[in-house]
Amino acid sequence: MLLANHSNLILECGTDEAGRGCLAGPVTAAAVILPKHFSNAVLNDSKQLSEKKRMLLKPIIEEQALCFGVAHVFQEEIDKINILNASILAMHHSIDKLSKTPQFIIVDGNKFKLYKNVPHETIIKGDSKYLSIAAASVLAKTHRDLYMDKIHQEFPMYNWKQNKGYPTKEHRAAIKKYGITKYHRKSFRLLPDQFKLDV
């Protein structure tokens, strides 16, 4: 059973990201402030949910949240500042988009940087403990998946509609065969060491 809030403050924001381990596309973060007595029997860490359930939850969260924000940080920025900094930046940008200022921020994981002097706490596996982080994980994942579906149309040979940019065997085989695109993260190891890639 996921808990609604971590603190007793009404405007508590949960934030999480999706796409850290991908070879292509953005890292996407969401921030969500839920009503104090929000409950949903299906909502859980997005990794524990099927794509169908995540897509069903997306409009429910967006309609019932007090407010939410979603932000992408794209591959060019990831290559400049590294994936950890890009993930935190995406979370900050998603909080920027909230229509209400949170009084407290709970963050999935163990790394975060102070956001505008708002107190925060990092929580390992927070997306399986607190509803607002679980909601943020669902929005981050679904918004990123929809973006990857869109750019799949441009480069269907990498099958991003299926793998969402993650390093599957199929994705790496396509990189080996076709090279890289403007959406690939050049700072990542795109192929195993035995293969050389001309970047």
C-alpha positions as CSV (number, residue, x, y, z in Angstrom):
1,M,0.0,0.0,0.0
2,L,1.5,3.3,-1.1
3,L,1.3,6.2,1.3
4,A,-0.3,9.5,0.1
5,N,2.2,11.9,1.7
6,H,5.6,11.8,3.3
7,S,5.0,14.9,5.4
8,N,1.9,16.5,6.8
9,L,2.3,19.5,4.5
10,I,-0.5,19.8,1.9
11,L,1.6,21.0,-1.0
12,E,4.1,18.1,-1.1
13,C,5.5,17.4,-4.6
14,G,6.8,14.0,-5.7
15,T,9.3,13.9,-8.6
16,D,10.9,11.2,-10.7
17,E,12.5,10.7,-14.1
18,A,12.5,8.2,-16.9
19,G,15.1,7.3,-19.6
20,R,18.4,7.6,-17.7
21,G,19.8,4.4,-19.1
22,C,18.7,5.0,-22.8
23,L,21.1,5.4,-25.7
24,A,18.8,7.9,-27.5
25,G,16.3,10.6,-26.8
26,P,15.7,12.8,-23.7
27,V,15.7,12.1,-20.0
28,T,12.2,13.1,-18.9
29,A,11.0,14.1,-15.5
30,A,7.6,14.8,-13.9
31,A,6.6,16.5,-10.7
32,V,3.2,16.0,-9.2
33,I,1.3,17.5,-6.2
34,L,-1.7,15.2,-5.3
35,P,-4.7,16.1,-3.2
36,K,-4.1,15.1,0.4
37,H,-6.6,12.2,0.3
38,F,-5.9,10.9,-3.2
39,S,-6.0,7.2,-3.6
40,N,-5.8,4.8,-6.5
41,A,-5.6,1.0,-6.2
42,V,-3.7,0.6,-9.5
43,L,-1.0,3.3,-9.1
44,N,2.5,1.9,-8.4
45,D,6.1,2.4,-9.5
46,S,5.8,2.7,-13.3
47,K,8.3,-0.1,-13.8
48,Q,5.8,-2.5,-12.1
49,L,2.9,-1.5,-14.4
50,S,2.2,-2.6,-18.0
51,E,2.3,0.0,-20.7
52,K,-1.5,-0.2,-21.0
53,K,-2.0,0.5,-17.2
54,R,0.4,3.4,-17.4
55,M,-1.5,4.9,-20.3
56,L,-4.8,4.4,-18.4
57,L,-3.4,6.1,-15.3
58,K,-1.9,9.1,-17.2
59,P,-5.2,11.0,-17.7
60,I,-6.4,10.1,-14.2
61,I,-3.3,11.6,-12.6
62,E,-3.4,14.6,-14.9
63,E,-7.1,15.3,-14.1
64,Q,-6.9,14.6,-10.3
65,A,-3.6,16.1,-9.4
66,L,-3.6,19.5,-7.8
67,C,-1.0,20.3,-10.4
68,F,1.7,18.5,-12.4
69,G,4.7,19.4,-14.7
70,V,6.7,17.4,-17.2
71,A,10.0,18.3,-18.8
72,H,12.5,16.8,-21.2
73,V,16.2,17.4,-21.2
74,F,17.5,16.4,-24.6
75,Q,20.5,14.4,-25.7
76,E,22.7,17.5,-26.6
77,E,22.4,18.7,-23.0
78,I,22.9,15.2,-21.6
79,D,26.2,15.0,-23.5
80,K,27.3,18.4,-22.1
81,I,26.4,18.0,-18.4
82,N,26.2,14.2,-18.0
83,I,23.1,12.1,-17.3
84,L,22.9,12.6,-13.5
85,N,23.0,16.4,-13.8
86,A,20.6,16.2,-16.8
87,S,18.2,14.0,-14.7
88,I,18.2,16.5,-11.8
89,L,17.8,19.4,-14.3
90,A,14.8,17.7,-15.8
91,M,13.3,17.3,-12.3
92,H,13.9,21.0,-11.6
93,H,12.3,22.0,-14.9
94,S,9.3,19.8,-14.2
95,I,8.9,21.5,-10.7
96,D,9.2,24.9,-12.5
97,K,6.0,24.0,-14.5
98,L,3.9,23.4,-11.4
99,S,1.1,26.0,-11.0
100,K,1.5,25.8,-7.2
101,T,4.8,26.2,-5.2
102,P,5.6,23.0,-3.3
103,Q,6.3,23.3,0.4
104,F,8.3,20.0,0.4
105,I,9.8,17.8,-2.4
106,I,10.2,14.1,-2.3
107,V,12.6,12.6,-4.9
108,D,12.9,9.1,-6.1
109,G,16.5,8.0,-5.7
110,N,19.5,9.3,-3.7
111,K,20.7,12.4,-5.6
112,F,19.1,15.8,-5.9
113,K,20.2,19.4,-5.8
114,L,18.4,22.1,-3.7
115,Y,15.5,23.6,-5.6
116,K,14.8,27.3,-4.7
117,N,15.4,26.7,-1.0
118,V,12.4,24.2,-0.8
119,P,13.2,21.4,1.6
120,H,13.5,18.0,0.1
121,E,14.2,14.4,0.8
122,T,15.6,11.7,-1.5
123,I,14.0,8.3,-1.1
124,I,15.4,5.1,-2.5
125,K,12.6,3.2,-4.3
126,G,10.4,6.2,-3.5
127,D,8.2,5.3,-6.5
128,S,7.1,2.1,-4.7
129,K,6.5,3.9,-1.4
130,Y,4.7,7.3,-2.0
131,L,1.8,8.0,-4.4
132,S,3.1,11.4,-5.6
133,I,6.4,9.8,-6.7
134,A,4.6,6.9,-8.3
135,A,2.4,9.4,-10.1
136,A,5.5,11.3,-11.3
137,S,7.1,8.1,-12.4
138,V,4.0,7.2,-14.5
139,L,3.9,10.7,-16.1
140,A,7.6,10.8,-16.8
141,K,7.5,7.4,-18.5
142,T,4.3,7.9,-20.5
143,H,5.3,11.4,-21.8
144,R,8.8,10.1,-22.7
145,D,7.3,7.0,-24.4
146,L,5.0,9.2,-26.5
147,Y,8.0,11.3,-27.6
148,M,10.0,8.2,-28.6
149,D,7.0,6.9,-30.6
150,K,7.0,10.3,-32.4
151,I,10.7,10.2,-33.4
152,H,10.3,6.5,-34.3
153,Q,8.5,7.7,-37.4
154,E,11.6,9.5,-38.5
155,F,14.0,6.6,-37.9
156,P,11.9,3.4,-37.8
157,M,15.0,1.2,-38.3
158,Y,15.9,1.6,-34.6
159,N,12.4,0.5,-33.5
160,W,12.2,3.1,-30.7
161,K,8.4,2.5,-30.7
162,Q,9.3,-0.8,-29.0
163,N,12.6,-0.3,-27.2
164,K,12.1,3.4,-26.3
165,G,15.8,4.0,-26.9
166,Y,17.0,1.5,-24.3
167,P,20.1,-0.6,-25.2
168,T,18.4,-3.7,-26.5
169,K,20.3,-6.1,-28.8
170,E,18.0,-5.0,-31.6
171,H,18.8,-1.3,-31.0
172,R,22.5,-1.9,-30.8
173,A,22.4,-4.0,-34.0
174,A,20.7,-1.1,-35.8
175,I,23.4,1.3,-34.5
176,K,26.1,-1.1,-35.8
177,K,24.3,-1.3,-39.2
178,Y,23.1,2.3,-39.7
179,G,25.3,4.4,-37.5
180,I,23.9,7.0,-35.1
181,T,21.2,9.7,-35.4
182,K,20.9,13.2,-34.0
183,Y,18.8,11.7,-31.2
184,H,21.6,9.4,-29.9
185,R,23.6,10.3,-26.8
186,K,27.2,10.6,-28.1
187,S,28.6,10.5,-24.5
188,F,27.2,7.0,-23.9
189,R,28.7,3.7,-24.8
190,L,26.5,3.1,-27.8
191,L,28.1,-0.3,-28.7
192,P,30.0,-2.9,-26.7
193,D,33.8,-2.4,-26.6
194,Q,34.5,-5.0,-29.4
195,F,32.7,-2.7,-31.9
196,K,34.0,0.7,-33.0
197,L,31.7,3.5,-34.0
198,D,32.7,6.5,-36.0
199,V,31.1,9.5,-34.3
